[in-house]
Protein backbone atom coordinates (compact mmCIF):
# COMPACT_ATOMS: atom_id res chain seq x y z
CA UNK A 1 0.00 0.00 0.00
CA UNK A 2 1.38 3.40 -0.98
CA UNK A 3 1.88 6.24 1.49
CA UNK A 4 -1.00 8.12 -0.18
CA UNK A 5 -3.31 5.12 0.21
CA UNK A 6 -2.34 4.73 3.87
CA UNK A 7 -3.04 8.40 4.54
CA UNK A 8 -6.41 8.21 2.82
CA UNK A 9 -7.39 5.11 4.76
CA UNK A 10 -6.25 6.72 8.01
CA UNK A 11 -8.23 9.89 7.29
CA UNK A 12 -11.50 7.99 6.82
CA UNK A 13 -10.82 5.83 9.86
CA UNK A 14 -10.23 8.99 11.89
CA UNK A 15 -13.47 10.43 10.55
CA UNK A 16 -15.53 7.49 11.78
CA UNK A 17 -13.67 7.44 15.08
CA UNK A 18 -13.42 11.14 15.93
CA UNK A 19 -16.22 12.98 14.12
CA UNK A 20 -18.90 10.69 15.53
CA UNK A 21 -17.80 11.67 19.05
CA UNK A 22 -17.86 15.43 18.49
CA UNK A 23 -20.74 17.59 19.67
CA UNK A 24 -23.06 18.15 16.71
CA UNK A 25 -22.50 21.92 16.69
CA UNK A 26 -18.74 21.54 16.63
CA UNK A 27 -18.87 18.98 13.81
CA UNK A 28 -21.25 21.13 11.75
CA UNK A 29 -19.06 24.20 12.18
CA UNK A 30 -15.92 22.30 11.20
CA UNK A 31 -17.42 20.77 8.04
CA UNK A 32 -19.10 24.01 6.98
CA UNK A 33 -15.81 25.84 7.37
CA UNK A 34 -14.04 23.21 5.26
CA UNK A 35 -16.70 23.63 2.55
CA UNK A 36 -16.30 27.41 2.59
CA UNK A 37 -12.52 27.10 2.28
CA UNK A 38 -12.96 24.76 -0.71
CA UNK A 39 -15.31 27.30 -2.33
CA UNK A 40 -12.77 30.12 -1.90
CA UNK A 41 -9.89 28.03 -3.24
CA UNK A 42 -11.96 27.21 -6.33
CA UNK A 43 -10.02 24.10 -7.31
CA UNK A 44 -10.72 22.03 -10.44
CA UNK A 45 -13.55 20.01 -8.88
CA UNK A 46 -15.22 23.14 -7.55
CA UNK A 47 -14.91 24.76 -10.96
CA UNK A 48 -16.58 21.71 -12.49
CA UNK A 49 -19.36 21.89 -9.91
CA UNK A 50 -19.92 25.51 -10.95
CA UNK A 51 -20.15 24.53 -14.63
CA UNK A 52 -22.61 21.77 -13.75
CA UNK A 53 -24.81 24.06 -11.67
CA UNK A 54 -24.75 26.67 -14.43
CA UNK A 55 -26.60 24.14 -16.60
CA UNK A 56 -29.16 23.51 -13.88
CA UNK A 57 -29.79 27.21 -13.22
CA UNK A 58 -28.89 28.87 -16.55
CA UNK A 59 -30.45 32.19 -15.56
CA UNK A 60 -28.15 32.56 -12.55
CA UNK A 61 -25.66 35.39 -12.56
CA UNK A 62 -22.15 35.17 -11.14
CA UNK A 63 -23.17 36.08 -7.60
CA UNK A 64 -26.03 33.57 -7.51
CA UNK A 65 -23.74 30.85 -8.87
CA UNK A 66 -21.24 31.66 -6.12
CA UNK A 67 -23.97 31.05 -3.53
CA UNK A 68 -25.13 27.86 -5.25
CA UNK A 69 -21.59 26.47 -5.28
CA UNK A 70 -21.07 27.36 -1.63
CA UNK A 71 -24.42 25.83 -0.71
CA UNK A 72 -23.73 22.65 -2.67
CA UNK A 73 -20.31 22.24 -1.05
CA UNK A 74 -21.90 22.70 2.38
CA UNK A 75 -24.51 20.11 1.45
CA UNK A 76 -21.77 17.71 0.34
CA UNK A 77 -19.88 18.37 3.56
CA UNK A 78 -23.04 17.61 5.51
CA UNK A 79 -23.29 14.27 3.71
CA UNK A 80 -19.79 13.32 4.89
CA UNK A 81 -20.35 14.66 8.40
CA UNK A 82 -23.50 12.57 8.75
CA UNK A 83 -21.85 9.52 7.21
CA UNK A 84 -19.11 9.64 9.83
CA UNK A 85 -21.62 10.21 12.65
CA UNK A 86 -24.30 7.70 11.65
CA UNK A 87 -22.79 4.73 13.56
CA UNK A 88 -23.24 6.68 16.80
CA UNK A 89 -26.67 8.15 16.05
CA UNK A 90 -30.07 6.84 17.09
CA UNK A 91 -31.22 4.72 14.14
CA UNK A 92 -34.89 4.70 15.10
CA UNK A 93 -34.92 8.45 15.66
CA UNK A 94 -33.45 8.97 12.19
CA UNK A 95 -36.03 6.67 10.57
CA UNK A 96 -38.88 8.42 12.35
CA UNK A 97 -37.52 11.76 11.13
CA UNK A 98 -37.47 10.45 7.56
CA UNK A 99 -41.03 9.15 8.00
CA UNK A 100 -42.18 12.67 8.87
CA UNK A 101 -41.13 14.04 5.48
CA UNK A 102 -41.48 10.88 3.39
CA UNK A 103 -43.59 11.17 0.22
CA UNK A 104 -44.55 8.26 -2.01
CA UNK A 105 -44.17 5.29 0.29
CA UNK A 106 -47.42 3.88 -1.11
CA UNK A 107 -45.67 3.51 -4.47
CA UNK A 108 -43.08 1.20 -2.91
CA UNK A 109 -45.82 -0.89 -1.33
CA UNK A 110 -47.79 -1.02 -4.57
CA UNK A 111 -44.81 -2.16 -6.65
CA UNK A 112 -43.78 -4.84 -4.15
CA UNK A 113 -47.36 -6.11 -3.97
CA UNK A 114 -47.02 -7.12 -7.64
CA UNK A 115 -44.21 -9.54 -6.77
CA UNK A 116 -41.81 -8.61 -9.58
CA UNK A 117 -39.24 -6.60 -7.68
CA UNK A 118 -38.41 -2.92 -7.32
CA UNK A 119 -35.55 -0.87 -8.77
CA UNK A 120 -34.94 2.44 -6.99
CA UNK A 121 -32.78 4.86 -9.00
CA UNK A 122 -31.26 8.07 -7.69
CA UNK A 123 -28.80 10.81 -8.60
CA UNK A 124 -25.97 12.00 -6.36
CA UNK A 125 -28.20 14.03 -4.05
CA UNK A 126 -28.87 14.32 -0.33
CA UNK A 127 -27.73 11.52 1.94
CA UNK A 128 -27.78 8.07 0.36
CA UNK A 129 -26.81 6.40 3.63
CA UNK A 130 -29.71 7.89 5.61
CA UNK A 131 -32.17 6.88 2.88
CA UNK A 132 -30.67 3.40 2.78
CA UNK A 133 -30.88 3.06 6.54
CA UNK A 134 -34.57 4.01 6.40
CA UNK A 135 -35.24 1.57 3.55
CA UNK A 136 -33.48 -1.32 5.28
CA UNK A 137 -35.30 -0.59 8.53
CA UNK A 138 -38.74 -0.39 6.92
CA UNK A 139 -38.41 -3.05 4.18
CA UNK A 140 -35.44 -5.25 5.05
CA UNK A 141 -32.18 -5.77 3.18
CA UNK A 142 -31.80 -4.28 -0.28
CA UNK A 143 -29.04 -4.81 -2.83
CA UNK A 144 -26.76 -2.28 -4.45
CA UNK A 145 -23.50 -2.16 -6.39
CA UNK A 146 -20.38 -0.25 -5.36
CA UNK A 147 -17.19 0.56 -7.22
CA UNK A 148 -14.07 -0.77 -5.53
CA UNK A 149 -12.17 2.01 -3.80
CA UNK A 150 -8.44 2.14 -3.32
CA UNK A 151 -6.92 1.09 -1.06
CA UNK A 152 -8.82 -2.16 -0.50
CA UNK A 153 -8.91 -1.48 3.23
CA UNK A 154 -10.89 1.72 2.58
CA UNK A 155 -13.34 -0.16 0.37
CA UNK A 156 -13.81 -2.73 3.13
CA UNK A 157 -14.50 0.05 5.65
CA UNK A 158 -17.33 1.40 3.50
CA UNK A 159 -18.73 -2.08 2.87
CA UNK A 160 -18.69 -2.91 6.59
CA UNK A 161 -20.30 0.42 7.44
CA UNK A 162 -23.14 -0.04 4.98
CA UNK A 163 -23.62 -3.73 5.67
CA UNK A 164 -24.03 -2.84 9.35
CA UNK A 165 -27.06 -0.76 8.33
CA UNK A 166 -28.63 -3.59 6.32
CA UNK A 167 -27.31 -2.98 2.79
CA UNK A 168 -26.19 -5.86 0.59
CA UNK A 169 -23.15 -4.55 -1.31
CA UNK A 170 -21.98 -6.14 -4.55
CA UNK A 171 -18.60 -5.06 -5.95
CA UNK A 172 -18.97 -3.73 -9.49
CA UNK A 173 -15.67 -5.29 -10.55
CA UNK A 174 -16.17 -8.77 -9.05
CA UNK A 175 -14.23 -11.51 -10.83
CA UNK A 176 -15.65 -14.62 -9.15
CA UNK A 177 -19.34 -13.92 -9.82
CA UNK A 178 -21.61 -11.69 -11.88
CA UNK A 179 -23.13 -8.81 -9.88
CA UNK A 180 -25.66 -8.34 -12.68
CA UNK A 181 -26.92 -11.92 -12.32
CA UNK A 182 -27.23 -11.46 -8.56
CA UNK A 183 -29.35 -8.34 -9.13
CA UNK A 184 -31.61 -10.32 -11.47
CA UNK A 185 -31.98 -13.04 -8.83
CA UNK A 186 -32.89 -10.50 -6.15
CA UNK A 187 -35.52 -8.88 -8.36
CA UNK A 188 -37.04 -12.23 -9.38
CA UNK A 189 -37.39 -12.93 -5.65
CA UNK A 190 -39.33 -9.62 -5.34
CA UNK A 191 -36.38 -7.91 -3.73
CA UNK A 192 -35.32 -4.27 -3.83
CA UNK A 193 -32.34 -3.03 -5.84
CA UNK A 194 -30.98 0.53 -5.43
CA UNK A 195 -28.73 2.09 -8.07
CA UNK A 196 -27.11 5.50 -8.37
CA UNK A 197 -27.79 6.27 -12.01
CA UNK A 198 -27.02 9.83 -13.10
CA UNK A 199 -23.63 9.25 -14.78
CA UNK A 200 -22.08 6.69 -17.13
CA UNK A 201 -19.62 8.29 -19.52
CA UNK A 202 -18.58 4.98 -21.11
CA UNK A 203 -19.51 3.32 -24.37
CA UNK A 204 -22.09 1.30 -22.42
CA UNK A 205 -23.99 4.39 -21.27
CA UNK A 206 -27.30 5.31 -22.88
CA UNK A 207 -27.37 8.73 -24.65
CA UNK A 208 -29.82 11.12 -22.99
CA UNK A 209 -30.64 14.80 -23.03
CA UNK A 210 -30.13 16.31 -19.59
CA UNK A 211 -30.82 20.01 -18.97
CA UNK A 212 -30.78 20.53 -22.72
CA UNK A 213 -27.39 18.93 -23.38
CA UNK A 214 -26.15 15.47 -24.26
CA UNK A 215 -24.74 13.04 -21.71
CA UNK A 216 -24.99 9.33 -20.94
CA UNK A 217 -26.61 7.45 -18.09
CA UNK A 218 -26.41 3.81 -17.06
CA UNK A 219 -28.33 1.21 -19.06
CA UNK A 220 -28.46 -1.13 -16.06
CA UNK A 221 -31.73 -0.03 -14.41
CA UNK A 222 -33.79 -0.22 -17.61
CA UNK A 223 -32.13 -3.46 -18.69
CA UNK A 224 -32.89 -5.08 -15.36
CA UNK A 225 -36.49 -3.88 -15.57
CA UNK A 226 -36.86 -5.26 -19.10
CA UNK A 227 -35.45 -8.65 -18.10
CA UNK A 228 -37.36 -9.14 -14.86
CA UNK A 229 -40.56 -7.12 -15.11
CA UNK A 230 -39.50 -5.04 -12.08
CA UNK A 231 -40.72 -1.45 -11.86
CA UNK A 232 -38.33 1.49 -11.65
CA UNK A 233 -39.08 4.27 -9.17
CA UNK A 234 -37.15 7.54 -8.98
CA UNK A 235 -35.78 8.65 -5.60
CA UNK A 236 -35.51 12.33 -4.72
CA UNK A 237 -33.26 12.92 -1.68
CA UNK A 238 -32.82 16.32 -0.07
CA UNK A 239 -31.69 17.87 3.18
CA UNK A 240 -34.08 19.78 5.40
CA UNK A 241 -32.96 22.17 8.11
CA UNK A 242 -33.11 19.50 10.79
CA UNK A 243 -33.62 16.28 8.84
CA UNK A 244 -33.99 14.66 5.44
CA UNK A 245 -36.46 14.75 2.59
CA UNK A 246 -37.25 11.54 0.72
CA UNK A 247 -39.69 11.38 -2.19
CA UNK A 248 -40.45 8.35 -4.37
CA UNK A 249 -42.12 9.00 -7.71
CA UNK A 250 -42.51 8.40 -11.47
CA UNK A 251 -42.93 4.61 -11.93
CA UNK A 252 -41.28 3.35 -15.12
CA UNK A 253 -42.17 -0.03 -16.63
CA UNK A 254 -39.91 -1.37 -19.40
CA UNK A 255 -41.75 -3.83 -21.60
CA UNK A 256 -38.85 -4.87 -23.83
CA UNK A 257 -35.19 -4.16 -24.61
CA UNK A 258 -36.32 -1.81 -27.37
CA UNK A 259 -37.76 0.48 -24.69
CA UNK A 260 -34.48 0.83 -22.77
CA UNK A 261 -33.43 4.16 -24.36
CA UNK A 262 -36.87 5.71 -23.79
CA UNK A 263 -36.98 4.48 -20.18
CA UNK A 264 -33.50 5.85 -19.50
CA UNK A 265 -34.52 9.25 -20.90
CA UNK A 266 -37.58 9.24 -18.62
CA UNK A 267 -35.26 8.53 -15.72
CA UNK A 268 -33.04 11.44 -16.76
CA UNK A 269 -36.07 13.73 -16.99
CA UNK A 270 -37.14 12.74 -13.47
CA UNK A 271 -33.67 13.43 -12.11
CA UNK A 272 -33.58 16.80 -13.86
CA UNK A 273 -36.88 17.94 -12.36
CA UNK A 274 -35.76 16.99 -8.85
CA UNK A 275 -32.31 18.54 -9.18
CA UNK A 276 -33.77 21.76 -10.58
CA UNK A 277 -36.02 22.02 -7.52
CA UNK A 278 -33.08 21.62 -5.08
CA UNK A 279 -29.82 22.26 -6.94
CA UNK A 280 -27.71 22.77 -3.82
CA UNK A 281 -28.28 19.16 -2.76
CA UNK A 282 -26.83 17.75 -6.00
CA UNK A 283 -23.22 16.75 -5.36
CA UNK A 284 -21.86 16.38 -8.90
CA UNK A 285 -18.26 17.56 -8.80
CA UNK A 286 -17.25 15.49 -11.84
CA UNK A 287 -17.58 16.08 -15.55
CA UNK A 288 -21.03 14.96 -16.63
CA UNK A 289 -21.90 16.45 -20.01
CA UNK A 290 -20.26 15.28 -23.23
CA UNK A 291 -19.31 18.86 -24.10
CA UNK A 292 -17.01 19.03 -21.06
CA UNK A 293 -15.01 15.93 -22.01
CA UNK A 294 -11.65 15.99 -23.81
CA UNK A 295 -11.89 15.72 -27.58
CA UNK A 296 -10.52 12.17 -27.62
CA UNK A 297 -13.13 10.95 -25.17
CA UNK A 298 -15.89 12.65 -27.15
CA UNK A 299 -14.75 10.89 -30.32
CA UNK A 300 -14.77 7.51 -28.58
CA UNK A 301 -18.33 8.04 -27.37
CA UNK A 302 -19.42 9.33 -30.76
CA UNK A 303 -18.45 5.99 -32.34
CA UNK A 304 -20.21 3.91 -29.69
CA UNK A 305 -23.30 1.99 -30.70
CA UNK A 306 -26.44 3.92 -29.84
CA UNK A 307 -28.54 0.84 -29.08
CA UNK A 308 -28.14 -0.98 -25.73
Buried (B, 14 or more C-beta within 10 A) or exposed (E): EEEEBEEBBEEBEEBBEEBBEBEEEEBBEBBBEBBBEBBEEEEEEBEBBBBBBBBBBEEBEEEEBBEBBBBBBBBBBBBBBBBBBBEEBEBEEBBEBBEEEBEBBEBBEBBBEEEBBBBBBBBBBBBBBBBBBBBBBEBEBBBBBBEBBEBEBBBEBBBEBBEEBBBBBBBEEEEEEEBBEBBBBBBBEBBBBBBBBBBBBEEEBBBBEBBEEEBBBBBBBBBBBBBBBBBBBBBBBBBEEEBBBBBBBBBBBBEEBEBBBEBBBBBBBBBBEBBEEBBBBBBBBEBBBBEBBEEEBBEBBEEEEEEB
